[in-house]
Amino acid sequence: MSESPVLLNKHEVERLLTYDDLIPRLESVMGKFSKRDSSEIIQPVRSVVPIQQHSGFLGVMPAYLAAEGILCTKIVTFYQRAEGSSLPSTQATVLLFHPEHGHVTAIMDGEAITAKRTAAVSAISAKLFKPALSEVLCILGSGQQARSHYDVFTKLFKFKEVTSMKTGNTSKSFKMCFCVCDPVLYTLQVRVWSRRKEMAQRFVNDLQDPVTVCSSVKEAVIGADVIVTATGASQPILFGEWVKPGAHIAAVGACRPDWRELDDVLMREAVVYVDSREGATAESGDIILSGVCITFHQYNIADLSHHRHTYSTPKSLFSQAEVFAELGEVLNGSFPARREKTTVFKSLGMGIQDAVSAKLVLEKWNGEH
């Protein structure tokens, strides 16, 4: 008879899942995924059930990692909430199974896993693609994903601009101007925008850090070196004409084929990376609706040689964008990180990311008990 599964709430998952431990595991599993060895990793594209009456969806994200002995699925609901709603837009639960016996070994909060693994993967993309000198971070959105991205990006990277501060002035206003004759200081330069300004202000108040609340997307992104889009938008909010050449965009919202955060100009002019080509062609409105050209790689498992062929989305084939590579292919060294170009990492989330995150949480919990 199997033992009762371990039950872990959001607080426990957040405590046990640290970025220092998580990021190397995510880099490893995404590299393995991009080799397309089906004997090692099995991960179908997310299965989605529409809940049309309530403007929602139920998603199921299974994954099996044979070498690591991980059998996992995440069950997630996500909704387009009315403005002012107090209900969360996403809720999730992750289940770990014994891969041989089939019983459930752990049931844990999936929101914390989703927030942390998504932000960690975005941070991996920034490590690879952001400009060498990055001074300004912009976050579009004010929800849980915005917070997790703020936490990991400010932990791993230093976003600073040179300002001048009057002698003896130690105030922490959100927007400060100083005369050039004052002593020079380096201050954290992070901007945030949300559709509801009061939500952005609440986000900043919770941080208690000098973060600038912007009144428009344009104001927030002009001159930014790294931009995170973590919104519930269904139509483009970020336009290519506003984006600084060479900037890196981590786009984590718009996870449905008819939702978008980025406009055609940005998608065509940037070098586009994705977590999974299969996921991008099935789920990403930013990819599908911009007429993006997807290059697939067919791998021969015996020798890992591969052939290229191309799939074009149904929209106009003129002046198309192109998905250049998967993040795992860059981590494997198969494709370069085009850091000198404007880059977009379109993140949809993957079952394998949830799987290695959940396994890490359970390992740490077992180590304490």
N, C-alpha and C positions, 0 to 999 in steps of 0.2 A: 504494500500500500504506500502510495507516494505521500510525502510530507505536505503540509499546508503551505501554500505559496507565501513568500515574503510580501508584505504590503508596505509600500513606501509613499508617504505623502509629499506634497510639493516642497515643504520645508526641508525634509530629509534629502530629497533629490538635489535641491539647490546646494545644500551643505556638502554633499559627497562628490558632486560633479564639478571639478575644478578645471579651469582652462589649461593650466600647465600640463595636466595629465591627458586631457581630452584632445587637444590639437594634434599631438603626434599620432594618436590612433586614427583620427579622421584623415590625416594626410596619408597614412598607410593604406587605409581601406579604400579611399578614393583612387589611389594609384592602382590598386589591385583591380578595382571595378573597371577601370579604363583599359585593362588588358583583355577584357571580355573572355576570361577563362570560366566557362559555365560549370566546370567541375569544382570550382572553388567558391564562387559567389552566384547565388540566384536571387534576382530582385526584379520582379515584374514592375511595370509602370503602375503608379497608384490607381486603384480602382475607386471610382467615385459614384455615389448615388445622389442624384438631385433631390432636394426637399423643396420643391417649387412653391408650395403653399406658404412656406416660411422663409423663402429666400436664403436657403441654406444647402449644405452638402455634407454627406457622410463619406469620409475617405478611409480606405484600408491600405496599409503600407507594410506588406510582409517582406521578410528577407531571411536568407539562410546563408551563413558563412561557414563552410564545412571545416576549413582549417582551424578556425577559432572555436568551433563547437557552439555557434550562436544561432538559435532559431527564435525569431522575434516578429512581432507585428505591432504596429501602432494603429489605433482607431481614433480618428480625429473628426470633429465637426467644425465647420467654419461657415459663418453667416455674414451677409451684408446687413448690418444693423442700421436702424434709423438714427439720424443725428440726435444726439442727446441720450441715447439708450445707455442704461447702466449694465446691460448684459455683455459678457465677453464675446468677442467675434470668433474666437477659437477655443475649443476645449479638447483635451486629448488624454488617452490612457495607453500605456505601453505594457505589453505582455511578453515575458520571456518564457520559453518552453525548454524542457529537457529534450535535446535533439534525438536521443535514442528512444526514450520511453514515452515521450509525447505529452507529459503532464506539464501544467503551468508551474514554473518555479518562482516567478515574481510578477507582481502587479504594481506598477508605479505610475505616479503622476507624469503625464506626457507633456504638459505645458512647459514645465521647467526644462525638460529634455529638449523640446522643440526650440525654445528660446535660446538655450545655451549652444546647442550644436549648430543652429543656423548662424548665430553670431560668430562662432568659432570658424566656420567655413568661410564666411565673409572676410574674417581677419586673415585667413590663409590667402584668399584672393588678393587682399590689400598688400600683404607681404610680398607677393609675386609681382603685382601690377602697378601699385601706386607710384607716383613720382618719387625719385630719390630724396628730394627736398619737399616734404609735405608739411605745410604750416596750418592749413585750415580744414577742419572736418565739419561736414554738414550732414545733419540727420533730418530727413523728412518723415514725420510721424512722431507720435508721443506715447505709443502703447508699450507692451511688454518687449516686443522686438526692438523698438527704439532704445529701451533701457539696456537690454543685454548687449546691443551693439555699442552703446556708449561705454559700458563697463569694460568690454574686452578691447575695444580700439584705444581707449585712453590708458589701458593697462600695458598694451604692447607697443604703442607708438606715441611719439611726442608731437602733438600738434600745437605749435607755438607761433606767435608773431611778435616782432619787436615793437614795444610801445615805450612811451616815456612817462614816468610817474613823478608827480611833484613830491619833493622831499617831505616826509612825515605823513603823506596821504596813504592810508592803508585800507581804504574802503574797497568793497567788492561789488561795485555796481555792474550791471549786465552789459552796459555799453559806455565806454569811457573815452574821453578825448583829452590829450595832454599836449603841452607845448614841447617843441623839440629840444629845448635847452635843459629839460629835466633829466635826472639820472635814468638810464635805460634798464628796463625790466623785460623778462620774457614771461608772457602770460598765456594761459591755456586759451586756445582759439577754437571754440566749438559753437556752431550755430544750429538752432533747431526751429523747424516750422511744423505746425499742425493745422489742419483745416479749421479747428476750433482753437482760437488763440488762448483761451483759458486752460485748455488741456496742455498746451505747450508750456504755459507758465507753471502749471502744477508739476509737470515733468521736471522743470528746472528747479523749482522749490524743493522737490524731493532730493535732488542731487546736492544742493547746497554748494555748488561749484559755479565759477564765473562763466556761464553759458549765455549766449545771446539769443533771445527770442526774436524771430523775424516775422514780419507781417505778411510776406509773400514768398512763394517758392523762388521767384527770381532774385529777390533780395538775399535769400539764404544761400543760393548756389553760386552767385557771381563770384568768381575768383577762388572758389573752393577747390582743394586738391583731391579730396576724397569725399564722395557723396554716397550716403546710404538712403535708399528709398524703402521705407517699411510702412506703407500706407494701405488703406482699403480701397484705393482708387480703382475704378473700372475704365476710366478714360485717362489719356496721358496728362501728367502734371509736370513732368520734367522735359524741357525742350532743348534740343541740341544747340540752338543759337545762344543759350545762356551758359553753356558748359565750357569751362576753361580748357584749351587744348592741352592734352596730356593728363587730364584728370582721370581718376578711376571711380567708377560707379558700381556699387554693390546693390543690385536690385532684388529685393526679397519679397515684395508684395506681388499682387496680380498673378495668382496661381491658377487661374482659369483661362481657357482658350479665348474667351471674349472679354477679358480684363486686361488693362494696360496701365503702366506708369510712365513709360518712355515713348517719345514720339519717333516718327519714321526717320527724321533727320539724324537724330542721335544714334539710332540703331544702324543706319547705313554708314555713318561716318566713323563709328567706333570699331575697334577690334573686339568682337563679341566672344566671350567664353561662357560655357554652361557647365552645370554639374553632370548632366546626362543628356545626350542627344535625343534619345528616345523620349525622355520626359519633356524636353523642350518642344519637340514637334507635336506632342499630344496635349500639352497643358499650358504652354506659355503664350498668352495673347501678345506679349511684347515681341515674341519670335514670329508667331503665326500671322498676325495682322500687319506686320511691317514688310511682308514679302521676303522674309529672310531665306537665304540659301544655306542649306544644311549639308555639310560634307560628312559622310559616314565612313567608317573604317571597318572592313571585314577582316577579322583576325583568324588566322590559321592557328589552332591551338597547339599543333605540334611544334611549330617553329616561331610562332608569334609574328610571322610576316603578315602584311596586310595590303589590301587593295582599296583604292578610293572610288567612291561613286557619290553622286550628288542628288539630293532631293530638293525641289523648289516648292515653296508653299504656293497656294493657288492665286495669291494676289499678283499684281503686275510684276513681270520679270525684269522690268527696266530699272536700272540703278538699284539693284538689290543689295541688301546687307548680306553678310555671310557669318555663320558661326565658325569661328576659326579653330577652336579646340575645346575639349573638356578640361576642367581643372586638373583631373587626374593625369591627363596626357602631359600637361606641363610639369606636374610633380614627377612624372616618370622620365622627363627629359626628351619626350618624343616631339614636343612642340615648344617653341620659345615663348617667353613672357615678353610681350611687346610693350615694355614699360615706357618707351619713348612716345607711344601713341595714346590717344584717348581710348580707354578700355571700359567695357561693360562686362560684369560677371552677373549673369542671370541665374539666380538661385531658385530652385523649386522645392528643394528638400528631397531626401532619399531615405528609403527604409534602412539601408546599410548604416547611415549616420545615426539613426535612432538605435539600431542594434548594438553598435559598438559603445554608444553612450550608456545604454541600459546595462550592458555587461560590465562596464567600468563601475557604475553605481553599485551593482550587486556585489562585485568583488570587494569594493571598499566596505560595504555593509557587513559582508561575511568576515572581513578582517577585524571588525570591531566586536563581533559576537561569537 
